[in-house]
Structure formats: C-alpha cells, structure tokens
Amino acid sequence: MVLTSVLSLLALGFFCAVVLSAASRVFYVEEDPRVEAICEALPGANCGGCGYAGCEAYAIAVITDPDVSAGLCCAGGADVCIAVSELSGKSAGSDDPEISFRRCVKDEGKVQKKFGYQGVLSCTAANLLQDGSDACKYSCLGYGDCVKACPFDAMYIENDLVVIDPDKCVACGACINVCPNQVLEMIPRRARVQVFCSTQDKMKAVMDVCEAGCINCMKCVKKCPAKVISHVNGQIRIDQAACLAYGPDCEEVCVDACPRDILRLMCPVGITAKAQEAAAAKKVAEAAKAAEAEKPQVNA
C-alpha cells in the first residue's frame, strides 16, 4: 500500500513536470536583451522619479512604448540619460533640470505654534489635528515626512523647516507626494523668480499669522509684462517655462511690485542663498565630526 502511494506520487510529480516544461516552451516570451542592458545602466534607486514603479519597469517601458522618453531618469543624470538613449535608440530629450523648492519662510514670518504637538513625528499625522500645530495651516510643519521619503538624502530639518541640499537633489519628486500642505514643488534649477509662500488666505487672515506671508494682493499678476504669473486655487503661481522663455527683459518688475517681499530672485540652483549657506554649514559640521571620529583615542 505504501509502495503504491509512493509510486503514484512519483508518477504524478513526473506528469506535472512534463506539463510545466511543455507549457514553459509554448508560452515562452523572449525578453529583449536591451531591457537588461538598460537596467544595468540605470542607478537602481527605484525612486519613481521617472513615473514608473522602479528601474526595471522604466527599462521595459522605454523599450516597448515608443512614446516613453529615454531622458526620464532624473536620478542618474546626463550620463545615464545618454546611455539609455543609445541603448534604446531614442532621444534623451532636452527637459530643463529641476530641483525641489520649499514655498515657505515661516521662520522669517515668525509664525507661532497653536499648540505643542506631542504625537507621531509626521507632518501627515500632525496635519490631521486642527490643520497642524502652526498658526498658518499652509506652512511647512517640519516633522520630516519629505526627509524620510527622499531616497537621496537631499533633505534635512533645521529650525522646524526642511532644507534642500542642491548638490544631492535629483528632482525625483518623492518629497512632493508626501507633503500634506503641498509646500514643496519642482521648479527649473535656472528659475529666475519664485513665490516663497504657499498660503491660500488673503490680506488680514495672512497678516494675523505670518509677518512675511503672501497676502494675494495680485500686484505681481498685474505688473508682469510676460503674463506668466496667475492666481490659481488661492495661490500665486509662476509659469516657469514661460518666464524663462520671456527672458530677463522684464527686469523682474514683479519682485519690486510685491509689498511683502514674497516674490524673490532665485539663486542659480533654484534655492535661497540662506538655504545654500545652511547646506554648506551642515557639510562643514559633518566633515569636522568625521575628522574628530578618526582621531586616535588616547587611553589614560
């Protein structure tokens, strides 16, 4: 009886193996070798900045879909885009390099706390409680959801505000998706002017909570000769592509027109000089800490 059962199981296993082998041959789909080559060329960060679930998904798409550009990998930079372009036979495109930008200067505006938040250190969690702990409900809460989401260690928190390291930011967009107040946005690295506030309130409602907030007075909208500044969903927005295309002939009159100094000239990499200084200071501190750690320990 036992022998019969063993032989039956062996026969069943052999039959299944034959069926699976035949099925694998019938349904075999040959993979384009270029997919594997592109996967090897990509950085493997799987950040999703290209719009796909990971590097392999993007490699498959760029080979199989004629509408997918070879220049979507923001994490890899120009060298990777060129490699993908050569392997796929497509153009890498000429999109403007971007950087993440924080539309909030609550430190300058002296925004106060409504209450002392003691819950989970998460902007999303804090925002569920009375629109966050800051008096301005549109501010950067500073609990670091974006810092945790950034796969390139390009962000850190300082004085309850996120600071972006321009040397590390690759514009993958991971930080944008997790910010509950939509304080972060992508702008061209060569953007000339930007709005340093994300409020959707007006006049007194803004001035009551922030000394530096945009009061949505529309003076910048009226003054812009290029007509690239608009009021969208309660916020002042700049069409950066149109602004760059118009050029500096406008002499940035919108900056002079802003009574609250919220429209400002940008640094070459798209962030404030203050943020650049903070990033540089952090690097110096890290280098000093590393040097201190390498010093030989003297035993007493």
QUIDAJO-V768364 format. One record per residue. N is the residue number from 0. RES is the residue in one letter. SS is DSSP state (helix for helix, strand for strand, loop for the rest). Layout:
n:N res:RES ss:SS
n:N res:RES ss:SS
//
This chain:
n:0 res:M ss:loop
n:1 res:V ss:helix
n:2 res:L ss:helix
n:3 res:T ss:helix
n:4 res:S ss:helix
n:5 res:V ss:helix
n:6 res:L ss:helix
n:7 res:S ss:helix
n:8 res:L ss:helix
n:9 res:L ss:helix
n:10 res:A ss:helix
n:11 res:L ss:helix
n:12 res:G ss:helix
n:13 res:F ss:helix
n:14 res:F ss:helix
n:15 res:C ss:helix
n:16 res:A ss:helix
n:17 res:V ss:helix
n:18 res:V ss:helix
n:19 res:L ss:helix
n:20 res:S ss:helix
n:21 res:A ss:helix
n:22 res:A ss:helix
n:23 res:S ss:helix
n:24 res:R ss:helix
n:25 res:V ss:helix
n:26 res:F ss:loop
n:27 res:Y ss:loop
n:28 res:V ss:loop
n:29 res:E ss:loop
n:30 res:E ss:loop
n:31 res:D ss:loop
n:32 res:P ss:helix
n:33 res:R ss:helix
n:34 res:V ss:helix
n:35 res:E ss:helix
n:36 res:A ss:helix
n:37 res:I ss:helix
n:38 res:C ss:helix
n:39 res:E ss:helix
n:40 res:A ss:helix
n:41 res:L ss:loop
n:42 res:P ss:loop
n:43 res:G ss:loop
n:44 res:A ss:loop
n:45 res:N ss:loop
n:46 res:C ss:loop
n:47 res:G ss:loop
n:48 res:G ss:loop
n:49 res:C ss:loop
n:50 res:G ss:loop
n:51 res:Y ss:loop
n:52 res:A ss:loop
n:53 res:G ss:loop
n:54 res:C ss:helix
n:55 res:E ss:helix
n:56 res:A ss:helix
n:57 res:Y ss:helix
n:58 res:A ss:helix
n:59 res:I ss:helix
n:60 res:A ss:helix
n:61 res:V ss:helix
n:62 res:I ss:helix
n:63 res:T ss:helix
n:64 res:D ss:loop
n:65 res:P ss:loop
n:66 res:D ss:loop
n:67 res:V ss:loop
n:68 res:S ss:loop
n:69 res:A ss:loop
n:70 res:G ss:loop
n:71 res:L ss:loop
n:72 res:C ss:loop
n:73 res:C ss:loop
n:74 res:A ss:loop
n:75 res:G ss:loop
n:76 res:G ss:helix
n:77 res:A ss:helix
n:78 res:D ss:helix
n:79 res:V ss:helix
n:80 res:C ss:helix
n:81 res:I ss:helix
n:82 res:A ss:helix
n:83 res:V ss:helix
n:84 res:S ss:helix
n:85 res:E ss:helix
n:86 res:L ss:helix
n:87 res:S ss:helix
n:88 res:G ss:loop
n:89 res:K ss:loop
n:90 res:S ss:loop
n:91 res:A ss:loop
n:92 res:G ss:loop
n:93 res:S ss:loop
n:94 res:D ss:loop
n:95 res:D ss:loop
n:96 res:P ss:loop
n:97 res:E ss:strand
n:98 res:I ss:strand
n:99 res:S ss:strand
n:100 res:F ss:strand
n:101 res:R ss:strand
n:102 res:R ss:loop
n:103 res:C ss:loop
n:104 res:V ss:loop
n:105 res:K ss:loop
n:106 res:D ss:loop
n:107 res:E ss:loop
n:108 res:G ss:loop
n:109 res:K ss:loop
n:110 res:V ss:loop
n:111 res:Q ss:loop
n:112 res:K ss:strand
n:113 res:K ss:loop
n:114 res:F ss:loop
n:115 res:G ss:loop
n:116 res:Y ss:loop
n:117 res:Q ss:loop
n:118 res:G ss:loop
n:119 res:V ss:loop
n:120 res:L ss:loop
n:121 res:S ss:loop
n:122 res:C ss:helix
n:123 res:T ss:helix
n:124 res:A ss:helix
n:125 res:A ss:helix
n:126 res:N ss:helix
n:127 res:L ss:loop
n:128 res:L ss:loop
n:129 res:Q ss:loop
n:130 res:D ss:loop
n:131 res:G ss:loop
n:132 res:S ss:loop
n:133 res:D ss:strand
n:134 res:A ss:loop
n:135 res:C ss:loop
n:136 res:K ss:loop
n:137 res:Y ss:loop
n:138 res:S ss:loop
n:139 res:C ss:loop
n:140 res:L ss:loop
n:141 res:G ss:loop
n:142 res:Y ss:loop
n:143 res:G ss:loop
n:144 res:D ss:helix
n:145 res:C ss:helix
n:146 res:V ss:helix
n:147 res:K ss:helix
n:148 res:A ss:helix
n:149 res:C ss:loop
n:150 res:P ss:loop
n:151 res:F ss:loop
n:152 res:D ss:loop
n:153 res:A ss:loop
n:154 res:M ss:strand
n:155 res:Y ss:strand
n:156 res:I ss:strand
n:157 res:E ss:strand
n:158 res:N ss:loop
n:159 res:D ss:loop
n:160 res:L ss:strand
n:161 res:V ss:strand
n:162 res:V ss:strand
n:163 res:I ss:strand
n:164 res:D ss:loop
n:165 res:P ss:loop
n:166 res:D ss:loop
n:167 res:K ss:loop
n:168 res:C ss:loop
n:169 res:V ss:loop
n:170 res:A ss:loop
n:171 res:C ss:loop
n:172 res:G ss:loop
n:173 res:A ss:helix
n:174 res:C ss:helix
n:175 res:I ss:helix
n:176 res:N ss:helix
n:177 res:V ss:helix
n:178 res:C ss:loop
n:179 res:P ss:loop
n:180 res:N ss:loop
n:181 res:Q ss:loop
n:182 res:V ss:loop
n:183 res:L ss:strand
n:184 res:E ss:strand
n:185 res:M ss:strand
n:186 res:I ss:strand
n:187 res:P ss:strand
n:188 res:R ss:loop
n:189 res:R ss:loop
n:190 res:A ss:loop
n:191 res:R ss:loop
n:192 res:V ss:strand
n:193 res:Q ss:strand
n:194 res:V ss:strand
n:195 res:F ss:loop
n:196 res:C ss:loop
n:197 res:S ss:loop
n:198 res:T ss:loop
n:199 res:Q ss:loop
n:200 res:D ss:loop
n:201 res:K ss:loop
n:202 res:M ss:helix
n:203 res:K ss:helix
n:204 res:A ss:helix
n:205 res:V ss:helix
n:206 res:M ss:helix
n:207 res:D ss:loop
n:208 res:V ss:loop
n:209 res:C ss:loop
n:210 res:E ss:loop
n:211 res:A ss:loop
n:212 res:G ss:loop
n:213 res:C ss:loop
n:214 res:I ss:loop
n:215 res:N ss:loop
n:216 res:C ss:loop
n:217 res:M ss:loop
n:218 res:K ss:helix
n:219 res:C ss:helix
n:220 res:V ss:helix
n:221 res:K ss:helix
n:222 res:K ss:helix
n:223 res:C ss:loop
n:224 res:P ss:loop
n:225 res:A ss:loop
n:226 res:K ss:loop
n:227 res:V ss:loop
n:228 res:I ss:strand
n:229 res:S ss:strand
n:230 res:H ss:strand
n:231 res:V ss:strand
n:232 res:N ss:loop
n:233 res:G ss:loop
n:234 res:Q ss:strand
n:235 res:I ss:strand
n:236 res:R ss:strand
n:237 res:I ss:strand
n:238 res:D ss:loop
n:239 res:Q ss:helix
n:240 res:A ss:helix
n:241 res:A ss:helix
n:242 res:C ss:helix
n:243 res:L ss:helix
n:244 res:A ss:helix
n:245 res:Y ss:helix
n:246 res:G ss:loop
n:247 res:P ss:helix
n:248 res:D ss:helix
n:249 res:C ss:helix
n:250 res:E ss:loop
n:251 res:E ss:loop
n:252 res:V ss:helix
n:253 res:C ss:helix
n:254 res:V ss:helix
n:255 res:D ss:helix
n:256 res:A ss:helix
n:257 res:C ss:loop
n:258 res:P ss:loop
n:259 res:R ss:loop
n:260 res:D ss:loop
n:261 res:I ss:loop
n:262 res:L ss:strand
n:263 res:R ss:strand
n:264 res:L ss:strand
n:265 res:M ss:loop
n:266 res:C ss:loop
n:267 res:P ss:loop
n:268 res:V ss:loop
n:269 res:G ss:loop
n:270 res:I ss:loop
n:271 res:T ss:loop
n:272 res:A ss:helix
n:273 res:K ss:helix
n:274 res:A ss:helix
n:275 res:Q ss:helix
n:276 res:E ss:helix
n:277 res:A ss:helix
n:278 res:A ss:helix
n:279 res:A ss:helix
n:280 res:A ss:helix
n:281 res:K ss:helix
n:282 res:K ss:helix
n:283 res:V ss:helix
n:284 res:A ss:helix
n:285 res:E ss:helix
n:286 res:A ss:helix
n:287 res:A ss:helix
n:288 res:K ss:helix
n:289 res:A ss:helix
n:290 res:A ss:helix
n:291 res:E ss:helix
n:292 res:A ss:helix
n:293 res:E ss:helix
n:294 res:K ss:loop
n:295 res:P ss:loop
n:296 res:Q ss:loop
n:297 res:V ss:loop
n:298 res:N ss:loop
n:299 res:A ss:loop
//
